[in-house]
Amino acid sequence: MKQVRHYSWIGLVVALLMLTACGSPAGEAGNQPGTIPDSVSCEVFYRPSPGASFEGSILTLSTAGDQETLAFEDMTFAATFLSDAGEGQSLSIVVSDSVTGSELTRGLYQFDPQSGLRDQFVGGHGFTGLAYVYHPTSDGEIQYFCGVGE
């Protein structure tokens, strides 16, 4: 008599466990793989000198192409959403000298439409992480981060 082994149920259980383990956790809309939210927020903090208190502002930008600018005593913070063939969907951050207009730093955060946009840094520092920009001739400082959601 031929012995029949029934292993198919084991394969099914293993497949279900793998699907469950690989599924995405519940989270905010726009903070899951494969999605680009309708808007993002950038928190920007400025102080004119070490030891001075930070002045904080929150910019909310639509991913449909918004641009927002904050002008401080010696530096200007500009955030712009781009969507073009070369860069795809991205957020450009530029900090420049308020008097001369010289660019102090530039960052480009590109969004992969397949992976989506997710806040990934600990400490609540969004998808950019916490960035510091120091003015080269004054004591001014900007700290900023941008994230998904309100």
C-alpha positions in Angstrom: 0.0 0.0 0.0 1.3 3.4 -1.0 1.7 5.9 1.8 0.3 9.4 1.1 1.7 12.3 3.0 -0.3 15.4 3.5 2.0 18.4 3.7 -0.1 20.9 1.8 -1.6 22.3 4.9 1.8 23.0 6.3 2.7 25.1 3.2 -0.6 27.0 3.5 0.1 27.8 7.2 3.6 28.9 6.4 2.4 31.1 3.5 -0.3 32.7 5.8 2.3 33.4 8.5 4.6 35.0 6.0 1.9 37.3 4.6 0.9 38.3 8.1 4.5 39.1 9.1 5.1 41.1 5.9 2.0 43.2 6.0 2.2 46.9 6.8 1.2 48.0 10.2 -1.8 50.3 10.6 -0.8 54.0 10.8 -1.7 57.4 9.6 -2.9 57.9 6.1 0.0 59.0 4.0 2.5 57.4 6.4 2.3 54.0 4.8 4.4 52.6 2.0 3.1 53.4 -1.5 1.3 56.6 -0.6 2.2 60.3 -1.0 0.2 62.5 1.4 -1.8 65.6 0.3 0.4 67.7 2.6 3.5 67.7 4.8 4.6 70.0 7.6 8.0 71.5 8.3 8.9 72.8 11.7 11.5 75.5 11.6 13.3 77.0 14.6 15.5 80.1 14.5 17.7 81.8 17.0 20.0 84.8 16.4 22.8 83.7 18.7 23.8 80.7 20.9 21.9 80.8 24.2 19.0 82.8 22.8 15.6 81.3 22.7 14.4 79.6 19.5 11.5 81.2 17.5 9.4 78.3 16.1 7.2 78.2 13.1 5.3 75.4 11.3 4.8 75.5 7.5 2.2 73.2 5.9 2.7 72.5 2.2 0.5 70.9 -0.3 2.3 68.2 -2.3 0.6 69.6 -5.4 3.3 72.2 -5.8 3.3 74.6 -2.8 6.1 76.9 -1.8 6.5 78.6 1.6 9.2 80.9 2.8 10.2 82.1 6.3 12.5 85.2 6.6 14.5 85.7 9.7 17.0 88.3 10.8 20.0 86.9 8.7 18.6 83.7 7.1 15.7 82.7 4.9 14.2 79.2 4.9 12.3 78.1 1.7 10.5 74.9 1.1 9.2 73.9 -2.4 7.3 70.9 -3.7 8.5 69.8 -7.1 7.1 67.3 -9.6 9.0 66.9 -12.8 10.4 64.2 -15.1 14.0 64.5 -13.8 13.4 64.7 -10.0 10.0 63.1 -9.7 8.0 64.2 -6.7 10.3 65.9 -4.2 10.7 68.5 -1.5 13.4 71.1 -2.0 14.7 72.9 1.1 17.0 76.0 0.6 18.4 78.2 3.4 20.0 81.4 2.2 21.5 84.6 3.5 18.7 87.1 4.0 20.8 90.1 2.9 22.9 88.7 0.0 20.6 85.9 -1.1 23.6 83.5 -1.2 22.6 79.9 -0.7 23.9 78.4 2.5 22.5 74.9 2.1 20.1 73.0 -0.2 18.5 69.6 0.4 16.4 67.5 -2.0 14.1 64.8 -0.6 12.8 62.6 -3.4 9.7 60.5 -3.0 9.5 57.1 -4.6 5.9 56.6 -5.8 6.2 52.8 -5.2 7.6 53.1 -1.7 5.6 56.2 -0.7 6.6 58.7 2.0 7.1 57.7 5.6 8.3 59.4 8.7 11.4 57.3 9.5 13.5 59.2 12.1 13.2 58.7 15.8 12.4 61.6 18.0 9.5 62.7 15.7 11.9 64.2 13.1 9.8 63.2 10.1 11.3 62.0 6.8 14.1 64.6 6.7 15.6 64.1 10.1 16.7 67.1 12.2 18.9 69.4 10.2 21.0 72.3 11.5 22.2 75.3 9.5 24.6 77.9 10.8 25.1 81.3 9.3 28.8 81.7 8.2 29.4 85.2 9.5 26.7 85.8 12.2 25.7 83.6 15.1 22.3 82.7 13.6 21.1 79.1 13.5 18.1 77.3 11.9 17.0 73.9 12.9 14.3 72.2 10.9 12.6 68.9 10.1 9.7 67.9 7.8 7.2 65.2 8.3 3.9 63.6 7.2 0.7 64.7 8.7 -0.5 67.8 10.5 
